[in-house]
């Protein structure tokens, strides 16, 4: 089957998309990937790991209008013509739409050419929008309706052949809200491929640099809702108990200037290495020298129904997790016992649980063993079985 993946972003950039493509290819499908380029000079067509990538130019102005995709037609009109070209040129049999921003345009093309589509919801878009700075600005409140985004999602969900979500919590929420059959919703978590963690060797420079440190690692988006302030507020107290402690932050967001300002204000620059964004294929270098992985999310409806790729990245290298009590990730920890849970935003509880993990060697060893057991059941080859059934 020729499957047309629709992604309103540059590629390669999204590990979830790559994971899905590679598993479907292993099972005999031909995968074409529609994606964007924000530069006028770009490679229009190439093959990456057997994925047939097709890029279409999108100006920065048009892409910014994706925030209005379900309020005004400009972005969807632009994307519709590109997706039409992609579908017809590549004789696509079924369309796989990644997230809701581009769904209006993609669904319109599917309807015109009588194609079935799968809707892959990476996140709870209308809930996460409530935290966006541009949505909460004066003009954002005037122009962008979160309610319209919610209704649009429900519309496209109801017409999809199948819906894919990240967690069981998200599945329950969307079934209840959209009144669709349990059989129509497939759970596919943001996990990792075996190639991500197998046969990896230390980066000797990093190994030497952090050889005397107890390393806490944070990987991913660094926006305020991700909870790094809780970690930073704990570092001075932690240093008194564990002098060799070091926090490594890998990621970026528009909140970075506030994080860096706080690091300076707290006078903890000697305890924190803010690395910035790194390619996925380079993360193993930091995972191999880390002792504990962090996911200190603030709780909201979005975080309660999703969990991040970083959790699987940590445990694939036997790095135990310390996470906040956001429901989805806490449920995962409670089930597989590869970490500890603290109350969101609670610095004292964060410190208490972290010190328990550091000082109780027997507990730490058990958590590491549980990481190994968990990833054997949660790697991409295992969890992709229901995804593959969609295309049988």
N, C-alpha and C positions, 0 to 999 in steps of 0.2 A: 504494500500500500504506500502511495505517496502522501506523506503527512506534511502539511504546511504549518510550521510553527510561526506564530505572529508575536513579535517582541518589539515594544516601542522604546527601544534603548539600543546602545551600541553593543556589539558583540565581538570578541568574548568579554563578558562582564558578569554573567550570572551563573553561578555554579549549579543552581537548581535546573536551569534550562539545559545546560550541558549534560547533567546527570540523566535527565529524561531522554534526551536525544540519543545518547550513547546506548542506553538500555534498549530503546526501540530499534536501533540499528542492529544490535546484537540479535534481535529477534526477527530480522529479515525485512524491516521496513526501510523505505527510502525517505530520508528526512531533509526537507528544505526549510531553511530558517530565514524568515523576513526580519530584517533589523534596520537600524538607522545609522546614518553618519551625519555628524554636525559640521564636518569639513567638506568643502567642495572637491578637494582632491582626495579621492578614496578608492579603495579596491571594491569594485561593484560586485564581483563574483569570485569566490574562492571556496576551497574545500578544507575544513578544519576537522581532523579526526573523523572523516567520512561524513561530516555534516555539510550539506551544500548551502553555504551562506550566500544570501543575496541582500546587498545593502542598497538603501534608498536615501537620497539626500533629504535632510530636514533642517531648515534654518533654525537658529537659536530662538528667533521670535516665534516661529510656528510651534516649536517644542514647548515654549513657555505657555502657549495657549492650551496645552494638554490639561492644564489645571482647570480650564473652562469647558472641557470636552463634553460634559453633560449639562452645560448651561447655555453655551453658544456653539454654533456649528463649524467654526473656522477650522479647528484642528481635525475634526472628523472628516470634513470634506477633503482636506489635503491628504489624509491617510487613506481614504476610500479609493482614490484613483491609483495610489501606489499598491495597495493590497490587491486591487483588481488586476493590475499588471502582473503582479507576483503569482497570483492564482492561475491565470490563463497561460502565462509563459511556461509554467512548470507543471501544468496539468494536474493540479492538486486534487486528491481524492477526499481528504478530510482536513479540516482546519482545527488547529490547537491554539487557542487564544490565551496569551499570558497576561493576566490581570485586566482590570476594568477600564483603564484609561483609553485603550485602543479598541475596546469591545464594540462600541457603537459603529465604527467604520467597518470592522471585520464582520460583524453580524449582518450588516447591510449587504456586503458582498456575498456572504454565504446564502442569504435569502434570494438574491438575484440569480445565482447559479445553482440553486438547489443543493447546497452542500451542508452536510451535518458538521456541527462544531462541538468541541470540548472546551469548556471554560475553566482555566487554571487560575485559582485565586491564591496568589502568593501571600496575601495579607487581608486584613479587614479594612479595606480602603476608606470607607466613610467614617469609621471610628478613628483611624490614624490621622485623617485630615483635620480633626478637631484640635490637634496639637501643632499644626503647621502655622508658622508665623504669617505667611502670606494670606492664609485663610482667615486668620484672626485680625488682620489689618482692616482699616476703614474700608478700603476698596474691596478687599476680599469678602467682607461681610455683605457688601452690596451686590457683588457680582457672582459669588460662589455659594451655591446652596448644597450643604451636606445632605439634606433630605432628598434632593434630586439625585445625588450620587447613589444614595441608598436605594431609592426606587428603581434607578437604572440597573443596578446590580441585580435586584430581585427580578426584573424583567428578563435580563439576559440569562440568569440562572434557570428560570422557568422554561426557557426555550432550548436550552443546551441538551445535547444527547447525554453528556455526562458532565459533572462538576468535580474538580479536583481541589482539595483543601489540604492544609499543612498538618492539622492535628485532629484528634477525635473530638476535642472541645469545639473546634470550628465546624466540624461536621454536624454535631448536635445543634449548634446555634443556627446554621443555615437551613437545616431541615425544618426546624421549628418556625423560623421566620418566613421562609419561602414556601412552606407547605409542599415539599417535594418528597419523593420516595427515598427511603434509605438506600435502595439499590442504585440510585442515580448519583450518589456522592461517594467518591473515592478519596481515601486519605493517602497522601504521599508527602512524607516529611522532608525537611531540608537537610538531608543527610550527606554523607561523603562516599565517594567511590573507593574501592580498595586501593586503587593506584595512588590515591591521595596520601595514604599512610604506610603502604608497604614498601620495603626495601629503601628506606631513607637513612642517610648517614649524617652525623653531626657536621655542622659548619664549624670548623676548628677555631675560627676567629671569634665567633659568638660564644662557643663553649669556653674558651679561655677568658673572655671578657666577663662572663657571669658565673665563673666557676666557684666563686666564694659567696654568691648571693642565693637567697631563697626567693625564687621568682614567682610573682603573681602576674598572670597574663590576661589582658583584655584584648579581644579581637572583634572588629566590626564597627558599625556606625557609632559615632561618639556624641550624638545629639543628647540634649538634656534628659529626655525621657528614658535614656538607656541606663541612667543611674550612676555614672562615674563620680558624681559629687559625693555620694556616700563613701566610695572607696577613698577618694582624696582626703575626706574629712577624718578618715581612720588612720592615715599613714603615720602621723606623729606619735600616736599612742602605740601603734604596732612596732615602731622602731625601738621603743623602750623595751619591749618584750623580745623582739627579734631584730637585733641590730643589723643583720645582714640582709634584711628584706629589701626587695626591689620590685617596683611595679612597671611593667612594660605595656604601653598602650599602642595598639596597631589599628589604625582606622582614621576616619576623618568625618567632619560635618561642618556646618556653618557655626556650630557652637564651640569650635576649637579655640577661638581666641579667649573665650571665657574660661575654658579649662586651663589654658596656659597662664592666664592671669591669676587664677586661683592657686595654681602650683607655686607661683612666685609669692603671692600673698601669704600662703601658709609656710613659705620657706622650706619647701620639700623637694626642690629641684634635684637634690642629690639622691632622692628616693624614687624618682619617676623618670623613665625614659619614654618620651612621646615620639614614637617612630614615624607615625603617619601611615598612610595607605601603603599596602604591599600587595603584590600579585599573589593570587591563591597558590600558585606553584612554589612560592617562596616561604609560605607560612610554616612549613615543617621545620625550618631552621630555628624558629622561635619556640615552637611546640616541643621540640626535643630538649630544650634547656629550661623548660618551665616546670614548676611544681604544682601550682593550682591555677585553674582557669576560672574566670569570673563572668557572671551574667547578672548584674545587679539591677535589672529592669524595674522601673516604676510600674505599678499596677494600673491598668486601664482595660477596657473591654478588648482592645486589640491585643495587648500583651497577654491577657488571660486566655486567649484562644490560639496563640501562635508561639512557636519557639524558633530560635535562630540557628543558623548553620554552625555557629561557633561551638555550640554544645557538642555536636558530633565531631567537630574538628578536635576539640580538647580530648574527648574520651578515646578517639581513635589512636591517640598517642599515650594513652594511659595517664592522662592528666585529670585528676579528680576535679569536680566542679563545686564551686560555692555560688549559689544563685539566690535571688530574691523569691518571695512566695507568690509570684505571678503564677496563676493556676496551671497552665499547660506545662511549663518547665518544671514546676514543683511536682506535678503528677508523674512526670518522667523520672525524676530523681527518686521519688518514693517507690516507684515500680522497680527500678533497676539498681538502686542503692549505690550509685557511683559518685555521690556528693552529699553536701549538706545544704540546708535551706535557712535563710535568715529573713526576718520581717523587713519588707521594703522600706527604704529610707532610714532604717534604724541602725545608726552607726555602732551603738553598743552591741547589738545583736550580731551585726556583721563581724565585729572584732572577736566576740566570744566564740562564734562558730569557726572563724578562721584559725584562732589560736588552738582550738580543739583539734582541728585537722593537722596543724603543724606539730603540736607537742605529743599527740597520741599516735605513736609510730605504728602500733598494731591496727588502729582504726585506718590510718592513712594507707597502709599496705592492703587492707581489705577493700578500700575504695578503689585502689588501683586495679586490683584483680577483677572487681565488678565492672570497671571500665572496659576491660578486655572482653568480658562475657557479654556486655551490652552491645558493643559495636559488632560482635559476631552475629547479632540478631537484628541490628539496626542499620547495617551498611546498605548501600544503594542496590546491590544485587538481590538482597533479601526483600527490602520494602517495595521494590518496583513491580512485584508480581501482579498487584491489582491494576497498576497503570498499564501493564502489557495486555491484560485481559480486555481493556477498552478497545484495543485495535485488532483483536482476533477476529 
